[in-house]
Amino acid sequence: MELHGGNIYKVKREFGKEVLDYSSNINPLGVPKKFKEILIENLDMLERYPDVEYRDLKEAIAKYNGCEIENIIVGNGATEVLFLYMKKIEAEKILIVGPTFAEYERAAKSAGKIVEYFPYEKDFSLDFEKLKKASSNFQVVVICNPNNPTGKFQYKEKILDFALFLEKSGKNLFIDEAFIEFLENWKEKSVRNLNLKNIFILRALTKYFALPGVRLGYGISFNKELLNEMERVREPWSVNAVAELAGRVILEDIDYIKATDSWIKEEKVWLYNELKKIDKIVPEKTETNFILIKLLTMSSKEFRERMLKENILVRDASNFRFLDTTYIRVAVKDREKNLKLLKAIEKVVK
Amino acid sequence: MELHGGNIYKVKREFGKEVLDYSSNINPLGVPKKFKEILIENLDMLERYPDVEYRDLKEAIAKYNGCEIENIIVGNGATEVLFLYMKKIEAEKILIVGPTFAEYERAAKSAGKIVEYFPYEKDFSLDFEKLKKASSNFQVVVICNPNNPTGKFQYKEKILDFALFLEKSGKNLFIDEAFIEFLENWKEKSVRNLNLKNIFILRALTKYFALPGVRLGYGISFNKELLNEMERVREPWSVNAVAELAGRVILEDIDYIKATDSWIKEEKVWLYNELKKIDKIVPEKTETNFILIKLLTMSSKEFRERMLKENILVRDASNFRFLDTTYIRVAVKDREKNLKLLKAIEKVVK
């Protein structure tokens, strides 16, 4: 599982002490308080199977996204939904726009698909005209939006135009919006309501609601045949009862959402500006809650190791395809922790 | 998902009120108290990913079973482990001994295997000599032990003899021990330590520890190549953090285990004897925490519907292959609830 960044347990085992985890991109406000309270009151639900149809959960998700219950599929983390999609989408060849999250490739290959990559430009922008040409031989194009690890966002109009282009030749677009809720007015920016049969949207509660331990992801699609096929092969009860409860509670937690929105709006700009002031590193401007950083004087491996000595774990981004050993990625956390991060980086690059 | 019995949610939606669920076979002592306390103290762990290697969890399971960490694979419920096994075991044809749990067939077929069934005898005993002959064309034989829904148990010596027979021709044996902990001295009766490469053992925390909502299952195997192959294709973090914590806590909860053992030892015999006294039904003697009942004067559908009017949900067992519309299954619960069950059955069959 070396593809992933956030193996804090392995680091702890090797390093022997607790470290500040800047390698995984979780909302620093932590587990929503209201959810904790409701969970504690309802622990006896664990002695029952979850609803195998996940009716109430799907209703809550549909309401949150302004769509219908039959457009929703839920999964054990976004991972399960991704794997089911790759298993059931009719396609031989998948084109992934990168650098990006490694799991798309793993899911596609485990479903026997052929995978190729299309690169972002040098400044990590996306040239849709080039992508249109490059996509001619593929049945599915995968875009992570906003993109992990670059933090760049493609606007809805461009995605719509591209989806309509793909539709003409019966091709599909898979959009991972796992980080979209960190954008201001995300509901206007999401492609959730485009109502196109060839778009599939992946979401998770992992990042924005700080619940990666709970494992809840979902997909939105207007292709009912595809969703039925995915449901047909999924394992029963794959979403646990805690995740089911979380989905029914947190999406309506206005206080948590407001607090998160006000934190991220300020902190992502502040941290980026502070990072820019540090010599020998170049941060990428971000639209979301993590920042890709280019190191000018040190390898990502060395940087990571020296940061660990300062008790901070960063993501060595060199194993993202198209990136090299000059890239690392950090999360945006709260001000107190971000100050620690900045201090440690300054010390390490000096 | 009509293959399964326990869809209490659908019943609630259609029936409009709470019912006593005798259709799913869960320990009536409920969620272990110590686990609840530790979970409440540790809710912030939900904001971290689980350990993708599940090191501590596997250690706890290995210790509980007297084997090594490398013999253990964990999954999102027993279901995930079952599906991974069927995906990765080298086999074209699978022979399932039935009537039994329907999910083996579903998992095997979803992995492209051909499935056939071998029947228990009329009294639900298993004729191993016949089974040996019948298995010649198959690469895997599946036995649920103790068997759901019949409650019968095959002793270790017979399983060992059969496994050695299969080994000679390179065949495999899949043993589902999801209910084995309800047997007295189960550690002596399990095949967990036979150390044969061709046996795979499936387990769950669902039934004995009353945690179906948590989703934690595991497999035990001495075939490291197979376990590696299964690990290679599994989805990362498929076991959630609550399940991970549960596995590390409950297997050492001696008080809960003692209380459960003393309840089941007495109650399964008592309930069976009481059911025997009722005219027009014939209960099957059970080794575990559920009882198959033959109805002499009524169809399973009618019986189930009439029991629902008494606020009790039983499992219509007619959709188990080899059973017919004269069979239902009930769980063994605590004395108070079992008395309600008996009263309702008496009323319904009169």
Interface residues (C-beta under 8 A of the other chain):
Chain A: M1 H4 G6 N7 I8 Y9 K10 R13 D21 S24 I26 N27 G30 V31 K36 L39 I40 L43 D44 M45 L46 E47 R48 Y49 P50 D51 V52 E53 R55 N76 G77 T79 E80 F83 E103 S110 A210 L211 P212 G213 V214 R215 V233 E235 P236 W237 S238 N240 A241 V242 A243
Chain B: M1 H4 G6 N7 I8 Y9 K10 R13 D21 S24 I26 N27 G30 V31 K36 L39 I40 L43 D44 M45 L46 E47 R48 Y49 P50 D51 V52 E53 R55 N76 G77 T79 E80 F83 E103 S110 A210 L211 P212 G213 V214 R215 V233 E235 P236 W237 S238 N240 A241 V242 A243
